[in-house]
Amino acid sequence: MAKKEHVSETQATQLLKANKVAFTEHPYEYLEHGGAMHSAEVLGLDPFTVVKTIVMQDQDAKPLLVLMHGNRKVSTKNLARQIGAKSVEPCAPEVANRHSGYLVGGTSPFGTRRTMPVYIEETILALPRIAINGGRRGFLVQLDPQVCVQLLGAKPVQCALAE
């Protein structure tokens, strides 16, 4: 009988458990620069349901999180317009790590070091379940996307571009 791989707690899973959120754990072999497309392929998931967490910043270097489909890109121009910013750009990896408390590639929107505004691509909220980073490289959790709104106050935006 195969032993279930034990995944140690992360800030994200602690927060989810503390809020009694139902989720399933999905560890996988992490690949440097593999991204959401790699994790979707390894876990046999539709990349549209794998949600990546991107740490971005506005023109004043104020951090924000964007939750996007694994097979889509963020239109920074559309995002900036919708959130009332002059401009938005991805943070440098070391800056993103500092803001979130997670390593890039293992960034979860749950349990971040700093509280940041969270924006979620509107179409993600229509999905029955999503796979999102659980707070470590090579570790996704599956849950109801509404949790992002309930726990994080995620605001829906329309800024997806085809990859």
N, CA, C and O of each residue as an XYZ file, in Angstrom:
652
protein
N       0.847     -1.175      0.000
C       0.000      0.000      0.000
C       0.899      1.247      0.000
O       1.813      1.358      0.817
N       0.637      2.164     -0.904
C       1.456      3.384     -1.007
C       1.193      4.291      0.189
O       0.052      4.515      0.593
N       2.274      4.797      0.730
C       2.158      5.711      1.876
C       1.851      7.097      1.336
O       2.513      7.567      0.411
N       0.845      7.758      1.912
C       0.508      9.110      1.472
C       1.655     10.027      1.878
O       2.108     10.018      3.023
N       2.113     10.817      0.912
C       3.225     11.720      1.193
C       2.776     12.765      2.207
O       1.774     13.451      2.006
N       3.526     12.878      3.294
C       3.176     13.843      4.325
C       3.711     15.217      3.938
O       4.874     15.360      3.563
N       2.851     16.218      4.033
C       3.262     17.581      3.733
C       3.191     18.356      5.037
O       2.147     18.398      5.689
N       4.311     18.971      5.414
C       4.293     19.717      6.669
C       3.496     21.002      6.501
O       3.312     21.505      5.393
N       3.031     21.516      7.630
C       2.214     22.728      7.627
C       2.964     23.903      7.023
O       4.189     23.990      7.115
N       2.214     24.800      6.407
C       2.754     26.067      5.927
C       1.889     27.169      6.535
O       0.843     26.891      7.121
N       2.322     28.404      6.397
C       1.494     29.532      6.864
C       0.112     29.444      6.217
O      -0.905     29.698      6.862
N       0.092     29.076      4.922
C      -1.173     29.004      4.180
C      -2.101     27.933      4.746
O      -3.277     28.199      4.992
N      -1.570     26.707      4.957
C      -2.442     25.634      5.450
C      -2.884     25.906      6.887
O      -3.996     25.541      7.269
N      -2.034     26.540      7.680
C      -2.436     26.898      9.046
C      -3.626     27.866      9.016
O      -4.584     27.709      9.772
N      -3.550     28.868      8.132
C      -4.638     29.844      8.013
C      -5.924     29.160      7.536
O      -7.002     29.420      8.069
N      -5.807     28.290      6.534
C      -6.989     27.592      6.009
C      -7.627     26.724      7.089
O      -8.848     26.726      7.252
N      -6.791     25.974      7.836
C      -7.325     25.116      8.903
C      -7.962     25.951     10.011
O      -9.020     25.591     10.526
N      -7.331     27.057     10.380
C      -7.856     27.922     11.442
C      -9.230     28.479     11.065
O     -10.061     28.748     11.933
N      -9.457     28.651      9.749
C     -10.738     29.174      9.274
C     -11.681     28.062      8.807
O     -12.701     28.325      8.170
N     -11.320     26.805      9.138
C     -12.148     25.638      8.830
C     -12.509     25.532      7.344
O     -13.641     25.205      6.987
N     -11.522     25.815      6.489
C     -11.705     25.712      5.046
C     -11.415     24.281      4.615
O     -10.394     23.708      4.995
N     -12.321     23.700      3.816
C     -12.108     22.357      3.277
C     -11.161     22.474      2.084
O     -11.435     23.204      1.132
N     -10.039     21.742      2.148
C      -9.100     21.741      1.021
C      -8.397     20.397      0.954
O      -8.335     19.665      1.943
N      -7.866     20.079     -0.222
C      -7.076     18.856     -0.391
C      -5.656     19.272     -0.766
O      -5.452     20.286     -1.433
N      -4.671     18.472     -0.328
C      -3.256     18.777     -0.568
C      -2.742     17.989     -1.767
O      -3.057     16.811     -1.938
N      -1.938     18.670     -2.600
C      -1.413     18.035     -3.807
C       0.066     18.362     -3.991
O       0.411     19.294     -4.719
N       0.953     17.588     -3.324
C       2.389     17.803     -3.535
C       2.796     17.272     -4.916
O       2.208     16.317     -5.423
N       3.791     17.893     -5.502
C       4.319     17.428     -6.786
C       5.793     17.804     -6.872
O       6.296     18.588     -6.067
N       6.470     17.238     -7.849
C       7.893     17.509     -8.066
C       8.026     18.914     -8.654
O       7.605     19.162     -9.784
N       8.610     19.826     -7.886
C       8.776     21.217     -8.334
C       9.831     21.300     -9.428
O      10.865     20.636     -9.363
N       9.557     22.123    -10.433
C      10.493     22.360    -11.527
C      10.756     23.857    -11.593
O       9.825     24.646    -11.754
N      12.019     24.253    -11.469
C      12.398     25.670    -11.543
C      11.842     26.259    -12.843
O      12.081     25.712    -13.920
N      11.120     27.345    -12.752
C      10.491     28.035    -13.898
C       9.430     27.184    -14.604
O       9.046     27.497    -15.731
N       8.960     26.131    -13.971
C       7.933     25.280    -14.581
C       6.564     25.940    -14.531
O       5.755     25.796    -15.449
N       6.316     26.669    -13.439
C       5.077     27.423    -13.308
C       3.828     26.567    -13.239
O       3.873     25.355    -13.029
N       2.710     27.258    -13.428
C       1.397     26.619    -13.312
C       1.177     25.558    -14.388
O       0.488     24.566    -14.148
N       1.751     25.758    -15.559
C       1.560     24.776    -16.633
C       2.207     23.439    -16.244
O       1.646     22.374    -16.503
N       3.378     23.502    -15.628
C       4.067     22.275    -15.187
C       3.260     21.568    -14.098
O       3.021     20.364    -14.182
N       2.842     22.318    -13.078
C       2.105     21.678    -11.979
C       0.791     21.083    -12.486
O       0.391     20.007    -12.040
N       0.114     21.766    -13.412
C      -1.133     21.240    -13.974
C      -0.870     19.920    -14.692
O      -1.615     18.954    -14.527
N       0.199     19.890    -15.493
C       0.534     18.687    -16.255
C       0.873     17.518    -15.322
O       0.377     16.408    -15.515
N       1.710     17.761    -14.320
C       2.145     16.712    -13.390
C       0.969     16.168    -12.578
O       0.882     14.968    -12.320
N       0.061     17.073    -12.176
C      -1.072     16.651    -11.339
C      -2.296     16.246    -12.159
O      -3.309     15.834    -11.595
N      -2.207     16.360    -13.490
C      -3.332     15.976    -14.348
C      -4.512     16.931    -14.235
O      -5.669     16.515    -14.302
N      -4.209     18.217    -14.062
C      -5.266     19.227    -13.914
C      -5.335     20.119    -15.152
O      -4.356     20.249    -15.887
N      -6.485     20.723    -15.373
C      -6.645     21.703    -16.439
C      -5.911     22.977    -16.001
O      -6.200     23.498    -14.924
N      -4.971     23.493    -16.804
C      -4.222     24.696    -16.407
C      -5.137     25.894    -16.124
O      -4.751     26.808    -15.396
N      -6.342     25.891    -16.695
C      -7.303     26.976    -16.457
C      -7.768     26.973    -15.001
O      -8.167     28.011    -14.475
N      -7.717     25.790    -14.340
C      -8.175     25.686    -12.950
C      -7.027     25.798    -11.946
O      -7.250     25.853    -10.737
N      -5.791     25.832    -12.465
C      -4.626     26.050    -11.603
C      -4.410     27.559    -11.550
O      -4.217     28.203    -12.581
N      -4.443     28.110    -10.354
C      -4.377     29.564    -10.201
C      -3.009     29.967     -9.677
O      -2.545     29.473     -8.650
N      -2.369     30.888    -10.416
C      -1.068     31.376     -9.957
C      -1.248     32.657     -9.149
O      -2.140     33.461     -9.418
N      -0.381     32.826     -8.155
C      -0.388     34.003     -7.287
C       0.803     34.865     -7.695
O       1.952     34.439     -7.582
N       0.527     36.071     -8.164
C       1.587     36.949     -8.658
C       1.670     38.180     -7.760
O       0.674     38.868     -7.539
N       2.876     38.451     -7.241
C       3.088     39.648     -6.430
C       3.463     40.776     -7.383
O       4.461     40.695     -8.098
N       2.648     41.831     -7.381
C       2.876     42.980     -8.266
C       2.967     44.232     -7.410
O       2.779     44.186     -6.194
N       3.256     45.342     -8.058
C       3.296     46.619     -7.330
C       2.764     47.715     -8.234
O       2.834     47.627     -9.459
N       2.221     48.769     -7.587
C       1.732     49.906     -8.361
C       2.852     50.939     -8.528
O       3.998     50.690     -8.154
N       2.507     52.096     -9.093
C       3.512     53.127     -9.377
C       4.203     53.641     -8.117
O       5.299     54.196     -8.204
N       3.588     53.468     -6.949
C       4.197     53.904     -5.687
C       4.927     52.755     -4.979
O       5.296     52.876     -3.811
N       5.132     51.652     -5.685
C       5.786     50.445     -5.154
C       4.979     49.808     -4.025
O       5.542     49.100     -3.189
N       3.655     50.052     -3.991
C       2.771     49.392     -3.015
C       2.447     48.008     -3.572
O       1.999     47.889     -4.713
N       2.672     46.951     -2.766
C       2.455     45.587     -3.270
C       0.979     45.211     -3.346
O       0.149     45.728     -2.599
N       0.674     44.301     -4.265
C      -0.669     43.740     -4.402
C      -0.518     42.339     -4.966
O       0.493     42.011     -5.587
N      -1.537     41.514     -4.743
C      -1.525     40.144     -5.262
C      -2.549     40.021     -6.378
O      -3.642     40.583     -6.297
N      -2.188     39.286     -7.416
C      -3.111     39.010     -8.509
C      -3.223     37.496     -8.633
O      -2.215     36.796     -8.720
N      -4.446     37.001     -8.639
C      -4.709     35.573     -8.816
C      -5.194     35.382    -10.248
O      -6.219     35.934    -10.648
N      -4.436     34.585    -11.020
C      -4.700     34.444    -12.450
C      -4.690     32.972    -12.846
O      -3.984     32.157    -12.250
N      -5.494     32.644    -13.872
C      -5.494     31.289    -14.433
C      -4.069     30.909    -14.829
O      -3.293     31.753    -15.277
N      -3.735     29.632    -14.660
C      -2.391     29.161    -14.972
C      -1.998     29.313    -16.432
O      -0.811     29.388    -16.749
N      -2.984     29.358    -17.326
C      -2.673     29.464    -18.750
C      -3.036     30.835    -19.316
O      -3.312     30.966    -20.508
N      -3.035     31.849    -18.459
C      -3.306     33.221    -18.891
C      -2.231     34.149    -18.327
O      -1.560     33.822    -17.348
N      -2.082     35.310    -18.963
C      -1.169     36.343    -18.478
C      -2.014     37.488    -17.947
O      -3.208     37.578    -18.233
N      -1.380     38.368    -17.168
C      -2.058     39.538    -16.633
C      -1.808     40.727    -17.559
O      -0.661     41.046    -17.875
N      -2.880     41.374    -17.987
C      -2.742     42.638    -18.711
C      -2.562     43.713    -17.640
O      -3.516     44.114    -16.975
N      -1.310     44.171    -17.487
C      -1.034     45.154    -16.427
C      -1.757     46.470    -16.718
O      -2.139     47.188    -15.794
N      -1.944     46.785    -18.004
C      -2.644     48.026    -18.372
C      -4.114     47.961    -17.930
O      -4.634     48.900    -17.327
N      -4.776     46.825    -18.244
C      -6.179     46.654    -17.841
C      -6.318     46.616    -16.325
O      -7.245     47.204    -15.766
N      -5.391     45.921    -15.656
C      -5.438     45.822    -14.205
C      -5.299     47.208    -13.579
O      -6.093     47.582    -12.715
N      -4.302     47.963    -14.007
C      -4.071     49.306    -13.454
C      -5.323     50.167    -13.610
O      -5.737     50.848    -12.672
N      -5.924     50.130    -14.805
C      -7.128     50.932    -15.064
C      -8.259     50.535    -14.103
O      -8.948     51.402    -13.566
N      -8.447     49.222    -13.886
C      -9.554     48.748    -13.047
C      -9.355     49.024    -11.561
O     -10.329     49.165    -10.822
N      -8.097     49.102    -11.116
C      -7.877     49.319     -9.679
C      -7.531     50.778     -9.374
O      -7.240     51.131     -8.231
N      -7.565     51.627    -10.420
C      -7.314     53.058    -10.217
C      -5.849     53.387     -9.983
O      -5.537     54.346     -9.277
N      -4.950     52.611    -10.564
C      -3.508     52.874    -10.438
C      -3.002     53.441    -11.765
O      -3.594     53.211    -12.819
N      -1.902     54.181    -11.692
C      -1.291     54.693    -12.923
C      -0.635     53.550    -13.685
O      -0.742     53.456    -14.908
N       0.049     52.681    -12.941
C       0.705     51.534    -13.573
C       0.840     50.406    -12.565
O       0.804     50.620    -11.353
N       0.998     49.194    -13.097
C       1.197     48.000    -12.281
C       2.255     47.163    -12.988
O       2.245     47.042    -14.213
N       3.168     46.586    -12.210
C       4.186     45.714    -12.786
C       4.518     44.614    -11.789
O       4.330     44.783    -10.584
N       5.016     43.478    -12.296
C       5.426     42.409    -11.369
C       6.595     42.890    -10.517
O       7.442     43.651    -10.986
N       6.638     42.444     -9.270
C       7.770     42.756     -8.386
C       8.969     41.900     -8.784
O       8.806     40.808     -9.328
N      10.156     42.393     -8.514
C      11.365     41.574     -8.667
C      11.234     40.425     -7.671
O      10.647     40.606     -6.604
N      11.771     39.239     -7.999
C      11.611     38.083     -7.098
C      11.994     38.345     -5.643
O      11.268     37.934     -4.738
N      13.111     39.017     -5.401
C      13.517     39.248     -4.006
C      12.546     40.186     -3.286
O      12.334     40.047     -2.082
N      11.957     41.135     -4.010
C      10.959     42.047     -3.424
C       9.665     41.275     -3.144
O       9.046     41.438     -2.092
N       9.271     40.434     -4.103
C       8.071     39.606     -3.930
C       8.229     38.696     -2.709
O       7.296     38.543     -1.921
N       9.412     38.093     -2.557
C       9.675     37.220     -1.404
C       9.522     37.997     -0.101
O       8.941     37.492      0.859
N      10.044     39.226     -0.065
C       9.965     40.054      1.148
C       8.524     40.396      1.503
O       8.130     40.315      2.667
N       7.742     40.777      0.505
C       6.342     41.151      0.755
C       5.503     39.963      1.216
O       4.720     40.077      2.159
N       5.670     38.822      0.544
C       4.778     37.685      0.800
C       5.265     36.778      1.927
O       4.463     36.132      2.600
N       6.586     36.731      2.130
C       7.128     35.779      3.096
C       7.304     34.399      2.488
O       7.703     33.462      3.179
N       7.011     34.268      1.199
C       7.167     33.006      0.480
C       8.221     33.180     -0.612
O       8.491     34.298     -1.052
N       8.812     32.068     -1.045
C       9.720     32.104     -2.185
C       8.895     32.140     -3.466
O       7.864     31.474     -3.559
N       9.339     32.912     -4.451
C       8.659     32.921     -5.748
C       8.639     31.483     -6.259
O       9.645     30.776     -6.199
N       7.483     31.065     -6.761
C       7.304     29.668     -7.177
C       6.579     28.887     -6.093
O       6.101     27.777     -6.326
N       6.502     29.477     -4.906
C       5.801     28.860     -3.783
C       4.932     29.884     -3.066
O       4.646     29.743     -1.877
N       4.512     30.920     -3.800
C       3.728     31.998     -3.194
C       2.255     31.616     -3.111
O       1.623     31.294     -4.117
N       1.727     31.656     -1.902
C       0.303     31.439     -1.679
C      -0.310     32.783     -1.303
O       0.353     33.605     -0.670
N      -1.568     33.022     -1.682
C      -2.206     34.263     -1.238
C      -2.619     34.193      0.233
O      -2.950     35.208      0.845
N      -2.593     32.974      0.793
C      -3.013     32.774      2.178
C      -1.808     32.826      3.111
O      -0.778     32.214      2.830
N      -1.931     33.547      4.207
C      -0.860     33.567      5.208
C       0.359     34.357      4.796
O       1.475     34.012      5.184
N       0.173     35.419      4.010
C       1.316     36.236      3.592
C       1.853     37.050      4.766
O       1.134     37.348      5.720
N       3.136     37.402      4.671
C       3.788     38.184      5.714
C       3.108     39.551      5.862
O       2.836     39.999      6.976
N       2.841     40.202      4.736
C       2.169     41.502      4.750
C       0.758     41.336      4.219
O       0.505     40.504      3.348
N      -0.161     42.136      4.750
C      -1.506     42.138      4.195
C      -1.473     43.023      2.964
O      -1.055     44.179      3.029
N      -1.913     42.478      1.850
C      -1.906     43.217      0.584
C      -3.283     43.096     -0.053
O      -3.987     42.113      0.174
N      -3.676     44.099     -0.857
C      -4.933     43.940     -1.597
C      -4.795     42.757     -2.569
O      -3.736     42.540     -3.157
N      -5.883     42.004     -2.720
C      -5.870     40.828     -3.597
C      -6.903     41.037     -4.696
O      -8.053     41.388     -4.429
N      -6.476     40.817     -5.929
C      -7.363     40.913     -7.095
C      -7.400     39.550     -7.759
O      -6.366     38.911     -7.952
N      -8.616     39.106     -8.111
C      -8.786     37.772     -8.694
C      -9.466     37.914    -10.049
O     -10.463     38.624    -10.182
N      -8.922     37.237    -11.047
C      -9.550     37.239    -12.370
C     -10.978     36.717    -12.194
O     -11.197     35.627    -11.664
N     -11.932     37.512    -12.647
C     -13.355     37.244    -12.409
C     -13.789     35.825    -12.792
O     -14.587     35.215    -12.079
N     -13.278     35.293    -13.904
C     -13.716     33.975    -14.383
C     -13.276     32.840    -13.451
O     -13.840     31.747    -13.505
N     -12.271     33.090    -12.594
C     -11.841     32.067    -11.628
C     -12.982     31.771    -10.651
O     -13.170     30.630    -10.228
N     -13.739     32.810    -10.302
C     -14.817     32.654     -9.311
C     -15.966     31.786     -9.822
O     -16.783     31.316     -9.030
N     -16.036     31.572    -11.128
C     -17.094     30.737    -11.705
C     -16.738     29.252    -11.668
O     -17.593     28.402    -11.915
N     -15.474     28.937    -11.359
C     -15.041     27.533    -11.325
C     -15.516     26.850    -10.041
O     -15.598     27.496     -8.997
N     -15.833     25.533    -10.106
C     -16.262     24.835     -8.891
C     -15.124     24.648     -7.886
O     -15.339     24.747     -6.678
N     -13.904     24.376     -8.388
C     -12.723     24.204     -7.531
C     -11.505     24.723     -8.269
O     -11.429     24.673     -9.497
N     -10.557     25.219     -7.498
C      -9.293     25.667     -8.079
C      -8.142     24.996     -7.329
O      -8.298     24.558     -6.190
N      -6.992     24.926     -7.986
C      -5.756     24.480     -7.347
C      -4.881     25.723     -7.240
O      -4.637     26.401     -8.238
N      -4.414     26.019     -6.044
C      -3.641     27.234     -5.804
C      -2.480     26.888     -4.876
O      -2.556     25.917     -4.123
N      -1.417     27.668     -4.926
C      -0.238     27.317     -4.144
C      -0.555     27.253     -2.656
O      -1.261     28.101     -2.109
N      -0.010     26.221     -2.020
C      -0.249     25.996     -0.596
C       0.852     26.528      0.305
O       0.899     26.194      1.489
N       1.742     27.358     -0.243
C       2.744     27.986      0.609
C       4.141     27.388      0.525
O       4.976     27.628      1.396
N       4.394     26.617     -0.512
C       5.724     26.028     -0.699
C       5.835     25.619     -2.163
O       4.838     25.301     -2.811
N       7.054     25.634     -2.668
C       7.275     25.162     -4.038
C       6.908     23.685     -4.111
O       7.274     22.902     -3.234
N       6.178     23.308     -5.169
C       5.800     21.903     -5.339
C       4.638     21.476     -4.461
O       4.550     20.310     -4.077
N       3.737     22.409     -4.136
C       2.620     22.078     -3.248
C       1.402     22.946     -3.569
O       1.409     24.156     -3.340
N       0.353     22.307     -4.105
C      -0.898     23.017     -4.381
C      -1.984     22.507     -3.438
O      -1.934     21.369     -2.970
N      -2.961     23.364     -3.169
C      -4.161     22.948     -2.443
C      -5.350     23.202     -3.359
O      -5.383     24.183     -4.102
N      -6.331     22.293     -3.293
C      -7.555     22.492     -4.067
C      -8.649     22.915     -3.108
O      -8.827     22.340     -2.034
N      -9.390     23.959     -3.537
C     -10.465     24.472     -2.702
C     -11.469     25.246     -3.551
O     -11.274     25.431     -4.753
N     -12.536     25.690     -2.912
C     -13.567     26.492     -3.557
C     -12.994     27.895     -3.776
O     -12.462     28.484     -2.835
N     -13.089     28.450     -5.000
C     -12.501     29.779     -5.247
C     -13.141     30.894     -4.411
O     -12.527     31.943     -4.212
N     -14.364     30.678     -3.924
C     -15.028     31.707     -3.102
C     -14.257     31.978     -1.812
O     -14.407     33.039     -1.207
N     -13.425     31.009     -1.389
C     -12.595     31.185     -0.192
C     -11.697     32.413     -0.361
O     -11.415     33.121      0.606
N     -11.249     32.661     -1.600
C     -10.379     33.818     -1.868
C     -11.091     35.128     -1.555
O     -10.478     36.080     -1.072
N     -12.380     35.163     -1.833
C     -13.170     36.363     -1.540
C     -13.456     36.437     -0.039
O     -13.295     37.490      0.578
N     -13.884     35.306      0.545
C     -14.250     35.284      1.963
C     -13.062     35.554      2.880
O     -13.179     36.362      3.802
N     -11.923     34.901      2.653
C     -10.773     35.042      3.552
C      -9.862     36.210      3.212
O      -9.293     36.834      4.108
N      -9.720     36.512      1.924
C      -8.739     37.507      1.495
C      -9.369     38.826      1.062
O      -8.670     39.821      0.870
N     -10.700     38.830      0.907
C     -11.358     40.033      0.395
C     -10.974     40.290     -1.051
O     -10.942     41.438     -1.493
N     -10.676     39.210     -1.802
C     -10.245     39.355     -3.198
C     -11.322     40.061     -4.011
O     -12.502     39.718     -3.935
N     -10.895     41.057     -4.796
C     -11.822     41.816     -5.642
C     -11.713     41.313     -7.074
O     -10.611     41.205     -7.611
N     -12.867     41.001     -7.708
C     -12.838     40.503     -9.081
C     -12.383     41.594    -10.066
O     -12.791     42.751     -9.963
N     -11.539     41.204    -11.009
C     -11.080     42.090    -12.080
C     -11.120     41.310    -13.386
O     -11.236     40.085    -13.384
N     -11.021     42.034    -14.506
C     -10.946     41.397    -15.816
C      -9.650     41.866    -16.475
O      -9.599     42.943    -17.070
N      -8.615     41.053    -16.364
C      -7.319     41.460    -16.912
C      -6.552     40.291    -17.517
O      -5.329     40.350    -17.644
N      -7.270     39.218    -17.894
C      -6.598     38.028    -18.448
C      -6.273     38.213    -19.922
O      -7.072     38.743    -20.694
N      -5.082     37.764    -20.292
C      -4.660     37.705    -21.681
C      -4.292     36.263    -21.980
O      -3.755     35.569    -21.116
N      -4.577     35.801    -23.203
C      -4.175     34.446    -23.568
C      -2.666     34.341    -23.517
O      -1.970     35.284    -23.893
N      -2.148     33.219    -23.062
C      -0.687     32.989    -22.949
C      -0.065     32.943    -24.318
O       1.146     32.760    -24.440
